[in-house]
Amino acid sequence: ELGLARNENPLQGSFIIEELTDLVEEAVLTEFDRITERGGVLGAMETMYQRGKIQEESLHYEMLKHTGEFQIIGVNTFLSSKGSPTV
């Protein structure tokens, strides 16, 4: 989830770990600010912010899988020559 496997050599030093950690931390703090703007957790729940955000992210992820932009071995890439048992 962090993206560590997308680096050629993650063990070469702490730079990549620090950079990825900073990116995740920034995203989390931004999301906390968005929730705070809506009146905290209860205010965000009343406007169904969390549910909407989860639905948006799920749809985005599914579209990436469907178009092949997000490759999952055996699901949308490197499929068996016999075909998939599920469609």
C-alpha positions in Angstrom: 0.0 0.0 0.0 2.9 2.3 0.7 4.4 1.8 -2.7 7.7 0.4 -1.5 7.8 -2.4 -4.1 7.8 0.2 -6.9 11.4 1.3 -6.0 14.3 -0.5 -7.6 16.1 -1.0 -4.3 14.2 0.0 -1.2 17.0 -1.2 1.0 19.5 1.3 -0.4 18.7 3.8 2.3 16.1 5.6 4.2 15.3 8.2 1.6 12.5 6.2 -0.1 11.0 5.2 3.3 11.0 8.8 4.5 9.5 10.1 1.2 6.7 7.6 1.1 6.0 8.1 4.8 5.8 11.9 4.3 3.4 11.4 1.4 1.1 9.2 3.4 1.3 11.5 6.4 0.4 14.5 4.2 -2.6 12.7 2.7 -3.9 11.7 6.2 -3.5 15.2 7.6 -5.4 16.6 4.6 -8.2 14.1 5.1 -8.3 15.1 8.8 -8.7 18.7 7.8 -11.5 17.8 5.4 -13.3 16.0 8.2 -12.7 18.9 10.6 -14.2 21.4 8.0 -17.4 19.3 8.1 -17.8 19.6 11.9 -15.7 16.6 13.0 -16.6 13.0 12.7 -20.2 13.4 13.7 -20.7 16.3 11.2 -19.0 14.2 8.4 -21.3 11.3 9.3 -24.4 13.4 9.1 -23.5 14.5 5.5 -22.4 11.0 4.7 -18.9 12.2 3.8 -17.1 9.1 4.8 -19.5 6.8 2.9 -19.3 8.9 -0.2 -15.5 9.0 -0.1 -15.3 5.2 0.3 -17.7 4.8 -2.7 -15.7 7.2 -4.9 -12.4 5.4 -4.1 -13.9 2.0 -4.7 -15.3 3.1 -8.0 -11.9 4.6 -9.0 -10.1 1.4 -8.0 -12.5 -0.8 -9.9 -12.2 1.4 -13.0 -8.5 1.1 -12.9 -8.7 -2.7 -12.6 -11.3 -2.8 -15.4 -9.2 -0.7 -17.9 -6.0 -2.6 -17.0 -4.2 0.5 -15.7 -4.0 -1.2 -12.3 -2.5 -4.7 -13.0 -3.4 -7.6 -10.9 -1.7 -10.9 -11.9 -4.3 -13.5 -12.7 -7.2 -11.1 -12.5 -6.6 -8.7 -15.4 -3.1 -9.6 -16.5 -1.3 -12.9 -17.3 -4.5 -14.8 -17.5 -4.6 -18.5 -18.2 -4.9 -19.5 -21.9 -8.0 -21.5 -20.8 -9.7 -18.3 -19.8 -11.1 -17.1 -16.5 -13.6 -19.2 -14.7 -15.4 -16.0 -13.7 -16.3 -13.0 -15.9 
